[in-house]
Amino acid sequence: MNDEIEAAGDGADEPQLALHRIYLKDASFETPAGPQAFDGETAPEINMQLGTNVQPLAADAYEVVLSITVTATAGDKTVFLVEVQQAGLFGIRGFGETDLGPLLGSYCPNMLYAFAREAVADLVAKGGFPQLLLAPVNFDALYAQHLQQQAQGESAPPPTAH
């Protein structure tokens, strides 16, 4: 696997970004209310939380993990809870430090989001609920917000989308 990552773009001096693999790192689905979750007469409220984690693997190779937690509640009852960690192996070379942050913090999670949306929709449908289609996310804005919080010295919580 490392050979594949290191071999991408050998000999090229121009910046390169390659997606080597996309995989589901972790997934879980829970229906804490059991069968009572299906007698709801009102549509549940959906809350989605996003997080990213970047792990350098080797020279010019990174694992980016996009974590999504979706909680559906009706009143004080949790109807269902879905957690997905969608990961990708990225080969990135030839970019400066100022470009690397936005690539790993916005561009790569944006690429993974479509796969994570599909995993969430499949898990919810297999749980017996109508398919849940997550709204698009502006990862550029979330990354800019994260940078602003860091600049202000705040402890940056994971980005949240509703």
N, C-alpha and C positions, 0 to 999 in steps of 0.2 A: 504494500500500500504506500509506504514512504517513497519507494522508487517511482511510483506513478505521480506522486505530488511533486517530487524534485525534478522529474523529467519534463514537466510541463513548461514549455517555452525555453528550453535550454538554448543558450547562445543569443537570445534576443535581448537587446538593450532597452526596448520600450516597455512601459508599464503593462503588466498583464494580470488579469483576474480570471481564474478558472474555477468552476464548480466541479469538484471531483465526485462527490457523492452526497445524496440527500437521504436521510433515514429518520425513522421515528425512534427516538432515544427512550422515551417513556410515555405511557398513556394510562389513564385510569378513568373510570366512569362509576359514579355512585348514585343510587336512588335511596337516600336515607329514609324516606317516608314509606318505602315499600309500595304495595298496591294502592294505598291511599293517595299517592302522588297522581294517579290517573283520574280521580274524581273532581279535580279542580274545575270550577266554573269560570274562573277568571284566568286570563293569560298571565303566566309568571313574569316577574321582573327579571331581566337578564343583566348580569354584571360581568364584565370581562376585565381581567388584569393581564398585563403583558410584562414580560421581563426578558432580558437577553444576557447571555454569558459568553464570553470569548476566551478560548483556551489556546494559546500558542502550542503547536505540536512539534514543529521543526522549523528550520529556516524557511521562511516564506509559506508556511502551512498553518492554518488555523481551523479549529472547530468552533463554529458559531451555533449556539443553542437558543432557540426562541421558545420561551415558556408561555403558555396560555392557560389561564384558569377561568372557566366560565361557571358561574353559579346562577341557578334559576331558583327564585324564591317566590312563594305566594304567601303573603302575610308573614308570619314568623316561622313558616315551614320551608325547609330546603327541598325543592322538587327534584333537582338533580345537580350534580357537580361533575364537571369534566376538567381533567388536567392533561395537557399534552406538552411534551417537549420535542419539538421538531428540530433536528440538527442537520448541519451541512459541513462538509470538509471543503475548504476553500484554499486554493493556491494563489497567493498574492505576492507579486514581486515588482520592483521598480517604482513603487509609489513612495513619495516623501511622507514624513511623519504627519504633516498636516492633512494629507489625503487618507491616510490609513484609518484614522478615527472615524470619519464619516462612512468609509467603506464597511468597516466592521460593525459600526453602531447603527447604521441606517440601511445601506444598500443590501448587505447580506441578509439581515432579518426580513427585509421586504421581499427578497427572493424566496425565503422560507415560508412566509405567511400564507401563500396560496396552498401549500401542502398542509400546513397546520389547520387552515380553515376546512379543508376536505376531511382531515382526520376527526375534527370536532363534529362536523356534520354527520359523518358515518357513525361515530360513537353514540350521538344523541338519537339517531334513527334506530340503531340497533338496540337502544335502551327502551324503545317503544314510544318515543315522542316524535312529534313532527320535526322534520329536518330543520336544523338551525343553521342559517346562513349568516355568518359574521360579517359585519360591515367592513368596508375597506379602512385601512389605518394609514395615516400620514406619518411614516417613520422619520422623515426629514424633520418634521415639526417636533416629534417626541425627542429626537436626538438633540435638536437645538434647545429644547426645554431642559434636558439633562445637563447640557453644557452650561446653561445659564445658572442652574441650581448649584453646579460645582463651583462656578466663578463666585457665587455669593456665599460659598462656604457651607451650604446647606447639605445635610445628608439627603441624598436623592433617593426617594422611594421608587419602586418599580413604576413605569408608566401605566396609567389606567385609561381604558377606553370604555365608554358606556354606549 
